[in-house]
Amino acid sequence: MSTQIDHEIREVLNSPVASNWLKEALGKALERDCVDAANDAEVLMDLLNKRCEEAFKGLVPVS
């Protein structure tokens, strides 16, 4: 039985517009405990959002 989230995950993994980085990260996350992976993803999202905020303020160089 396939769930809606399984369908969404397959769409991202098969998407020609999704970055290779995203596909690789998602694939590796799926091999992990889902709670641990989700917690780590939240930390990563928080750090990247803060870095973007600083970049928009001119505090961090954008690469």
HTML snippet that shows the backbone in 3Dmol.js (N, CA, C, O; Angstrom):
<script src="https://3Dmol.org/build/3Dmol-min.js"></script>
<div id="view" style="width:600px;height:400px;position:relative"></div>
<script>
const pdb = `
ATOM      1  N   MET A   1       0.841  -1.188   0.000  1.00  0.00           N
ATOM      2  CA  MET A   1       0.000   0.000   0.000  1.00  0.00           C
ATOM      3  C   MET A   1       0.881   1.245   0.000  1.00  0.00           C
ATOM      4  O   MET A   1       1.816   1.357   0.793  1.00  0.00           O
ATOM      5  N   SER A   2       0.580   2.153  -0.874  1.00  0.00           N
ATOM      6  CA  SER A   2       1.341   3.389  -0.990  1.00  0.00           C
ATOM      7  C   SER A   2       0.545   4.535  -0.373  1.00  0.00           C
ATOM      8  O   SER A   2      -0.655   4.670  -0.614  1.00  0.00           O
ATOM      9  N   THR A   3       1.211   5.344   0.410  1.00  0.00           N
ATOM     10  CA  THR A   3       0.552   6.482   1.043  1.00  0.00           C
ATOM     11  C   THR A   3       0.820   7.750   0.240  1.00  0.00           C
ATOM     12  O   THR A   3       1.639   7.761  -0.679  1.00  0.00           O
ATOM     13  N   GLN A   4       0.125   8.801   0.599  1.00  0.00           N
ATOM     14  CA  GLN A   4       0.307  10.090  -0.070  1.00  0.00           C
ATOM     15  C   GLN A   4       1.752  10.563   0.071  1.00  0.00           C
ATOM     16  O   GLN A   4       2.326  11.070  -0.893  1.00  0.00           O
ATOM     17  N   ILE A   5       2.347  10.410   1.248  1.00  0.00           N
ATOM     18  CA  ILE A   5       3.719  10.877   1.436  1.00  0.00           C
ATOM     19  C   ILE A   5       4.690  10.051   0.605  1.00  0.00           C
ATOM     20  O   ILE A   5       5.675  10.585   0.095  1.00  0.00           O
ATOM     21  N   ASP A   6       4.426   8.752   0.462  1.00  0.00           N
ATOM     22  CA  ASP A   6       5.270   7.925  -0.407  1.00  0.00           C
ATOM     23  C   ASP A   6       5.241   8.458  -1.838  1.00  0.00           C
ATOM     24  O   ASP A   6       6.271   8.514  -2.510  1.00  0.00           O
ATOM     25  N   HIS A   7       4.067   8.843  -2.291  1.00  0.00           N
ATOM     26  CA  HIS A   7       3.907   9.405  -3.637  1.00  0.00           C
ATOM     27  C   HIS A   7       4.693  10.715  -3.761  1.00  0.00           C
ATOM     28  O   HIS A   7       5.398  10.927  -4.747  1.00  0.00           O
ATOM     29  N   GLU A   8       4.570  11.586  -2.764  1.00  0.00           N
ATOM     30  CA  GLU A   8       5.281  12.868  -2.793  1.00  0.00           C
ATOM     31  C   GLU A   8       6.792  12.660  -2.796  1.00  0.00           C
ATOM     32  O   GLU A   8       7.517  13.349  -3.515  1.00  0.00           O
ATOM     33  N   ILE A   9       7.263  11.712  -1.995  1.00  0.00           N
ATOM     34  CA  ILE A   9       8.699  11.417  -1.934  1.00  0.00           C
ATOM     35  C   ILE A   9       9.189  10.920  -3.290  1.00  0.00           C
ATOM     36  O   ILE A   9      10.231  11.363  -3.773  1.00  0.00           O
ATOM     37  N   ARG A  10       8.446  10.005  -3.905  1.00  0.00           N
ATOM     38  CA  ARG A  10       8.830   9.493  -5.233  1.00  0.00           C
ATOM     39  C   ARG A  10       8.866  10.616  -6.264  1.00  0.00           C
ATOM     40  O   ARG A  10       9.744  10.646  -7.126  1.00  0.00           O
ATOM     41  N   GLU A  11       7.909  11.540  -6.172  1.00  0.00           N
ATOM     42  CA  GLU A  11       7.884  12.666  -7.110  1.00  0.00           C
ATOM     43  C   GLU A  11       9.152  13.504  -6.989  1.00  0.00           C
ATOM     44  O   GLU A  11       9.737  13.890  -8.001  1.00  0.00           O
ATOM     45  N   VAL A  12       9.577  13.786  -5.768  1.00  0.00           N
ATOM     46  CA  VAL A  12      10.798  14.571  -5.573  1.00  0.00           C
ATOM     47  C   VAL A  12      12.012  13.797  -6.073  1.00  0.00           C
ATOM     48  O   VAL A  12      12.853  14.349  -6.783  1.00  0.00           O
ATOM     49  N   LEU A  13      12.106  12.526  -5.707  1.00  0.00           N
ATOM     50  CA  LEU A  13      13.257  11.719  -6.110  1.00  0.00           C
ATOM     51  C   LEU A  13      13.352  11.558  -7.623  1.00  0.00           C
ATOM     52  O   LEU A  13      14.451  11.407  -8.158  1.00  0.00           O
ATOM     53  N   ASN A  14      12.224  11.589  -8.316  1.00  0.00           N
ATOM     54  CA  ASN A  14      12.206  11.419  -9.769  1.00  0.00           C
ATOM     55  C   ASN A  14      12.124  12.732 -10.538  1.00  0.00           C
ATOM     56  O   ASN A  14      12.134  12.730 -11.769  1.00  0.00           O
ATOM     57  N   SER A  15      12.046  13.833  -9.836  1.00  0.00           N
ATOM     58  CA  SER A  15      11.864  15.124 -10.488  1.00  0.00           C
ATOM     59  C   SER A  15      13.145  15.594 -11.183  1.00  0.00           C
ATOM     60  O   SER A  15      14.221  15.567 -10.587  1.00  0.00           O
ATOM     61  N   PRO A  16      13.032  16.020 -12.427  1.00  0.00           N
ATOM     62  CA  PRO A  16      14.207  16.552 -13.117  1.00  0.00           C
ATOM     63  C   PRO A  16      14.599  17.946 -12.620  1.00  0.00           C
ATOM     64  O   PRO A  16      15.704  18.412 -12.898  1.00  0.00           O
ATOM     65  N   VAL A  17      13.708  18.610 -11.894  1.00  0.00           N
ATOM     66  CA  VAL A  17      14.025  19.954 -11.407  1.00  0.00           C
ATOM     67  C   VAL A  17      14.517  19.965  -9.964  1.00  0.00           C
ATOM     68  O   VAL A  17      15.059  20.973  -9.510  1.00  0.00           O
ATOM     69  N   ALA A  18      14.340  18.875  -9.242  1.00  0.00           N
ATOM     70  CA  ALA A  18      14.861  18.797  -7.868  1.00  0.00           C
ATOM     71  C   ALA A  18      16.379  18.658  -7.937  1.00  0.00           C
ATOM     72  O   ALA A  18      16.908  17.944  -8.789  1.00  0.00           O
ATOM     73  N   SER A  19      17.064  19.338  -7.044  1.00  0.00           N
ATOM     74  CA  SER A  19      18.531  19.295  -7.057  1.00  0.00           C
ATOM     75  C   SER A  19      19.036  17.914  -6.656  1.00  0.00           C
ATOM     76  O   SER A  19      18.378  17.176  -5.924  1.00  0.00           O
ATOM     77  N   ASN A  20      20.215  17.592  -7.154  1.00  0.00           N
ATOM     78  CA  ASN A  20      20.846  16.330  -6.768  1.00  0.00           C
ATOM     79  C   ASN A  20      21.088  16.296  -5.267  1.00  0.00           C
ATOM     80  O   ASN A  20      20.965  15.244  -4.639  1.00  0.00           O
ATOM     81  N   TRP A  21      21.435  17.450  -4.687  1.00  0.00           N
ATOM     82  CA  TRP A  21      21.675  17.526  -3.246  1.00  0.00           C
ATOM     83  C   TRP A  21      20.413  17.123  -2.484  1.00  0.00           C
ATOM     84  O   TRP A  21      20.478  16.336  -1.539  1.00  0.00           O
ATOM     85  N   LEU A  22      19.270  17.661  -2.896  1.00  0.00           N
ATOM     86  CA  LEU A  22      18.009  17.338  -2.223  1.00  0.00           C
ATOM     87  C   LEU A  22      17.671  15.858  -2.366  1.00  0.00           C
ATOM     88  O   LEU A  22      17.271  15.209  -1.400  1.00  0.00           O
ATOM     89  N   LYS A  23      17.834  15.335  -3.564  1.00  0.00           N
ATOM     90  CA  LYS A  23      17.528  13.919  -3.789  1.00  0.00           C
ATOM     91  C   LYS A  23      18.427  13.023  -2.942  1.00  0.00           C
ATOM     92  O   LYS A  23      17.964  12.047  -2.352  1.00  0.00           O
ATOM     93  N   GLU A  24      19.713  13.361  -2.886  1.00  0.00           N
ATOM     94  CA  GLU A  24      20.650  12.559  -2.091  1.00  0.00           C
ATOM     95  C   GLU A  24      20.327  12.655  -0.604  1.00  0.00           C
ATOM     96  O   GLU A  24      20.324  11.647   0.102  1.00  0.00           O
ATOM     97  N   ALA A  25      20.055  13.874  -0.128  1.00  0.00           N
ATOM     98  CA  ALA A  25      19.736  14.065   1.288  1.00  0.00           C
ATOM     99  C   ALA A  25      18.447  13.335   1.662  1.00  0.00           C
ATOM    100  O   ALA A  25      18.368  12.707   2.718  1.00  0.00           O
ATOM    101  N   LEU A  26      17.446  13.418   0.800  1.00  0.00           N
ATOM    102  CA  LEU A  26      16.180  12.734   1.066  1.00  0.00           C
ATOM    103  C   LEU A  26      16.377  11.225   1.077  1.00  0.00           C
ATOM    104  O   LEU A  26      15.856  10.534   1.952  1.00  0.00           O
ATOM    105  N   GLY A  27      17.117  10.721   0.123  1.00  0.00           N
ATOM    106  CA  GLY A  27      17.382   9.283   0.071  1.00  0.00           C
ATOM    107  C   GLY A  27      18.088   8.785   1.316  1.00  0.00           C
ATOM    108  O   GLY A  27      17.738   7.738   1.860  1.00  0.00           O
ATOM    109  N   LYS A  28      19.092   9.543   1.770  1.00  0.00           N
ATOM    110  CA  LYS A  28      19.816   9.145   2.983  1.00  0.00           C
ATOM    111  C   LYS A  28      18.926   9.264   4.217  1.00  0.00           C
ATOM    112  O   LYS A  28      19.002   8.432   5.121  1.00  0.00           O
ATOM    113  N   ALA A  29      18.088  10.291   4.254  1.00  0.00           N
ATOM    114  CA  ALA A  29      17.190  10.473   5.398  1.00  0.00           C
ATOM    115  C   ALA A  29      16.198   9.319   5.500  1.00  0.00           C
ATOM    116  O   ALA A  29      15.823   8.916   6.601  1.00  0.00           O
ATOM    117  N   LEU A  30      15.777   8.793   4.370  1.00  0.00           N
ATOM    118  CA  LEU A  30      14.812   7.692   4.372  1.00  0.00           C
ATOM    119  C   LEU A  30      15.401   6.406   4.931  1.00  0.00           C
ATOM    120  O   LEU A  30      14.661   5.506   5.326  1.00  0.00           O
ATOM    121  N   GLU A  31      16.723   6.312   4.969  1.00  0.00           N
ATOM    122  CA  GLU A  31      17.390   5.136   5.535  1.00  0.00           C
ATOM    123  C   GLU A  31      17.519   5.225   7.052  1.00  0.00           C
ATOM    124  O   GLU A  31      17.886   4.248   7.704  1.00  0.00           O
ATOM    125  N   ARG A  32      17.218   6.386   7.609  1.00  0.00           N
ATOM    126  CA  ARG A  32      17.389   6.633   9.040  1.00  0.00           C
ATOM    127  C   ARG A  32      16.068   6.498   9.784  1.00  0.00           C
ATOM    128  O   ARG A  32      15.002   6.363   9.182  1.00  0.00           O
ATOM    129  N   ASP A  33      16.166   6.537  11.102  1.00  0.00           N
ATOM    130  CA  ASP A  33      14.972   6.633  11.934  1.00  0.00           C
ATOM    131  C   ASP A  33      14.267   7.934  11.561  1.00  0.00           C
ATOM    132  O   ASP A  33      14.904   8.986  11.504  1.00  0.00           O
ATOM    133  N   CYS A  34      12.967   7.877  11.308  1.00  0.00           N
ATOM    134  CA  CYS A  34      12.254   9.057  10.807  1.00  0.00           C
ATOM    135  C   CYS A  34      12.253  10.219  11.803  1.00  0.00           C
ATOM    136  O   CYS A  34      12.307  11.377  11.390  1.00  0.00           O
ATOM    137  N   VAL A  35      12.191   9.934  13.091  1.00  0.00           N
ATOM    138  CA  VAL A  35      12.193  11.006  14.092  1.00  0.00           C
ATOM    139  C   VAL A  35      13.558  11.682  14.139  1.00  0.00           C
ATOM    140  O   VAL A  35      13.641  12.910  14.167  1.00  0.00           O
ATOM    141  N   ASP A  36      14.629  10.890  14.149  1.00  0.00           N
ATOM    142  CA  ASP A  36      15.976  11.465  14.151  1.00  0.00           C
ATOM    143  C   ASP A  36      16.215  12.295  12.892  1.00  0.00           C
ATOM    144  O   ASP A  36      16.766  13.393  12.965  1.00  0.00           O
ATOM    145  N   ALA A  37      15.804  11.774  11.747  1.00  0.00           N
ATOM    146  CA  ALA A  37      15.996  12.493  10.486  1.00  0.00           C
ATOM    147  C   ALA A  37      15.208  13.804  10.478  1.00  0.00           C
ATOM    148  O   ALA A  37      15.719  14.831  10.033  1.00  0.00           O
ATOM    149  N   ALA A  38      13.977  13.773  10.964  1.00  0.00           N
ATOM    150  CA  ALA A  38      13.154  14.985  11.001  1.00  0.00           C
ATOM    151  C   ALA A  38      13.746  16.017  11.956  1.00  0.00           C
ATOM    152  O   ALA A  38      13.752  17.210  11.652  1.00  0.00           O
ATOM    153  N   ASN A  39      14.243  15.566  13.110  1.00  0.00           N
ATOM    154  CA  ASN A  39      14.868  16.489  14.060  1.00  0.00           C
ATOM    155  C   ASN A  39      16.110  17.131  13.460  1.00  0.00           C
ATOM    156  O   ASN A  39      16.311  18.338  13.595  1.00  0.00           O
ATOM    157  N   ASP A  40      16.948  16.334  12.797  1.00  0.00           N
ATOM    158  CA  ASP A  40      18.144  16.882  12.160  1.00  0.00           C
ATOM    159  C   ASP A  40      17.774  17.850  11.043  1.00  0.00           C
ATOM    160  O   ASP A  40      18.435  18.873  10.864  1.00  0.00           O
ATOM    161  N   ALA A  41      16.727  17.537  10.295  1.00  0.00           N
ATOM    162  CA  ALA A  41      16.276  18.422   9.218  1.00  0.00           C
ATOM    163  C   ALA A  41      15.804  19.762   9.778  1.00  0.00           C
ATOM    164  O   ALA A  41      16.024  20.803   9.160  1.00  0.00           O
ATOM    165  N   GLU A  42      15.161  19.743  10.936  1.00  0.00           N
ATOM    166  CA  GLU A  42      14.727  20.993  11.566  1.00  0.00           C
ATOM    167  C   GLU A  42      15.919  21.843  11.972  1.00  0.00           C
ATOM    168  O   GLU A  42      15.902  23.060  11.788  1.00  0.00           O
ATOM    169  N   VAL A  43      16.956  21.217  12.524  1.00  0.00           N
ATOM    170  CA  VAL A  43      18.169  21.950  12.900  1.00  0.00           C
ATOM    171  C   VAL A  43      18.808  22.551  11.655  1.00  0.00           C
ATOM    172  O   VAL A  43      19.194  23.720  11.656  1.00  0.00           O
ATOM    173  N   LEU A  44      18.922  21.758  10.596  1.00  0.00           N
ATOM    174  CA  LEU A  44      19.503  22.234   9.344  1.00  0.00           C
ATOM    175  C   LEU A  44      18.699  23.399   8.778  1.00  0.00           C
ATOM    176  O   LEU A  44      19.272  24.404   8.356  1.00  0.00           O
ATOM    177  N   MET A  45      17.382  23.271   8.768  1.00  0.00           N
ATOM    178  CA  MET A  45      16.529  24.339   8.265  1.00  0.00           C
ATOM    179  C   MET A  45      16.722  25.626   9.064  1.00  0.00           C
ATOM    180  O   MET A  45      16.807  26.711   8.489  1.00  0.00           O
ATOM    181  N   ASP A  46      16.789  25.505  10.378  1.00  0.00           N
ATOM    182  CA  ASP A  46      16.972  26.670  11.235  1.00  0.00           C
ATOM    183  C   ASP A  46      18.303  27.360  10.935  1.00  0.00           C
ATOM    184  O   ASP A  46      18.353  28.582  10.799  1.00  0.00           O
ATOM    185  N   LEU A  47      19.372  26.582  10.834  1.00  0.00           N
ATOM    186  CA  LEU A  47      20.685  27.158  10.549  1.00  0.00           C
ATOM    187  C   LEU A  47      20.721  27.827   9.180  1.00  0.00           C
ATOM    188  O   LEU A  47      21.256  28.927   9.043  1.00  0.00           O
ATOM    189  N   LEU A  48      20.165  27.179   8.177  1.00  0.00           N
ATOM    190  CA  LEU A  48      20.178  27.754   6.831  1.00  0.00           C
ATOM    191  C   LEU A  48      19.305  29.002   6.748  1.00  0.00           C
ATOM    192  O   LEU A  48      19.665  29.963   6.069  1.00  0.00           O
ATOM    193  N   ASN A  49      18.166  29.000   7.429  1.00  0.00           N
ATOM    194  CA  ASN A  49      17.321  30.197   7.461  1.00  0.00           C
ATOM    195  C   ASN A  49      18.045  31.361   8.116  1.00  0.00           C
ATOM    196  O   ASN A  49      17.981  32.487   7.622  1.00  0.00           O
ATOM    197  N   LYS A  50      18.739  31.103   9.230  1.00  0.00           N
ATOM    198  CA  LYS A  50      19.491  32.164   9.906  1.00  0.00           C
ATOM    199  C   LYS A  50      20.608  32.689   9.017  1.00  0.00           C
ATOM    200  O   LYS A  50      20.864  33.893   8.979  1.00  0.00           O
ATOM    201  N   ARG A  51      21.279  31.777   8.294  1.00  0.00           N
ATOM    202  CA  ARG A  51      22.352  32.190   7.392  1.00  0.00           C
ATOM    203  C   ARG A  51      21.793  33.058   6.266  1.00  0.00           C
ATOM    204  O   ARG A  51      22.415  34.050   5.885  1.00  0.00           O
ATOM    205  N   CYS A  52      20.634  32.697   5.735  1.00  0.00           N
ATOM    206  CA  CYS A  52      20.000  33.504   4.690  1.00  0.00           C
ATOM    207  C   CYS A  52      19.620  34.885   5.209  1.00  0.00           C
ATOM    208  O   CYS A  52      19.818  35.887   4.522  1.00  0.00           O
ATOM    209  N   GLU A  53      19.077  34.939   6.414  1.00  0.00           N
ATOM    210  CA  GLU A  53      18.717  36.225   7.004  1.00  0.00           C
ATOM    211  C   GLU A  53      19.945  37.120   7.119  1.00  0.00           C
ATOM    212  O   GLU A  53      19.879  38.308   6.803  1.00  0.00           O
ATOM    213  N   GLU A  54      21.072  36.555   7.572  1.00  0.00           N
ATOM    214  CA  GLU A  54      22.298  37.338   7.686  1.00  0.00           C
ATOM    215  C   GLU A  54      22.824  37.736   6.314  1.00  0.00           C
ATOM    216  O   GLU A  54      23.356  38.834   6.147  1.00  0.00           O
ATOM    217  N   ALA A  55      22.680  36.860   5.340  1.00  0.00           N
ATOM    218  CA  ALA A  55      23.134  37.181   3.986  1.00  0.00           C
ATOM    219  C   ALA A  55      22.328  38.348   3.423  1.00  0.00           C
ATOM    220  O   ALA A  55      22.887  39.236   2.778  1.00  0.00           O
ATOM    221  N   PHE A  56      21.030  38.351   3.661  1.00  0.00           N
ATOM    222  CA  PHE A  56      20.197  39.444   3.173  1.00  0.00           C
ATOM    223  C   PHE A  56      20.525  40.756   3.871  1.00  0.00           C
ATOM    224  O   PHE A  56      20.317  41.830   3.305  1.00  0.00           O
ATOM    225  N   LYS A  57      21.033  40.679   5.084  1.00  0.00           N
ATOM    226  CA  LYS A  57      21.455  41.874   5.817  1.00  0.00           C
ATOM    227  C   LYS A  57      22.871  42.285   5.433  1.00  0.00           C
ATOM    228  O   LYS A  57      23.348  43.337   5.859  1.00  0.00           O
ATOM    229  N   GLY A  58      23.548  41.463   4.630  1.00  0.00           N
ATOM    230  CA  GLY A  58      24.904  41.768   4.207  1.00  0.00           C
ATOM    231  C   GLY A  58      25.970  41.308   5.172  1.00  0.00           C
ATOM    232  O   GLY A  58      27.122  41.725   5.050  1.00  0.00           O
ATOM    233  N   LEU A  59      25.623  40.455   6.137  1.00  0.00           N
ATOM    234  CA  LEU A  59      26.583  40.021   7.144  1.00  0.00           C
ATOM    235  C   LEU A  59      27.364  38.783   6.725  1.00  0.00           C
ATOM    236  O   LEU A  59      28.454  38.531   7.238  1.00  0.00           O
ATOM    237  N   VAL A  60      26.816  38.016   5.803  1.00  0.00           N
ATOM    238  CA  VAL A  60      27.452  36.771   5.366  1.00  0.00           C
ATOM    239  C   VAL A  60      27.545  36.811   3.846  1.00  0.00           C
ATOM    240  O   VAL A  60      26.566  37.133   3.173  1.00  0.00           O
ATOM    241  N   PRO A  61      28.716  36.488   3.300  1.00  0.00           N
ATOM    242  CA  PRO A  61      28.812  36.464   1.834  1.00  0.00           C
ATOM    243  C   PRO A  61      27.944  35.357   1.244  1.00  0.00           C
ATOM    244  O   PRO A  61      27.877  34.251   1.780  1.00  0.00           O
ATOM    245  N   VAL A  62      27.292  35.668   0.151  1.00  0.00           N
ATOM    246  CA  VAL A  62      26.452  34.689  -0.534  1.00  0.00           C
ATOM    247  C   VAL A  62      27.308  33.999  -1.580  1.00  0.00           C
ATOM    248  O   VAL A  62      27.945  34.652  -2.407  1.00  0.00           O
ATOM    249  N   SER A  63      27.318  32.669  -1.537  1.00  0.00           N
ATOM    250  CA  SER A  63      28.137  31.946  -2.517  1.00  0.00           C
ATOM    251  C   SER A  63      27.297  31.313  -3.582  1.00  0.00           C
ATOM    252  O   SER A  63      27.829  30.667  -4.485  1.00  0.00           O
TER     253      SER A  63
END
`;
const viewer = $3Dmol.createViewer("view");
viewer.addModel(pdb, "pdb");
viewer.setStyle({}, {cartoon: {color: "spectrum"}});
viewer.zoomTo();
viewer.render();
</script>
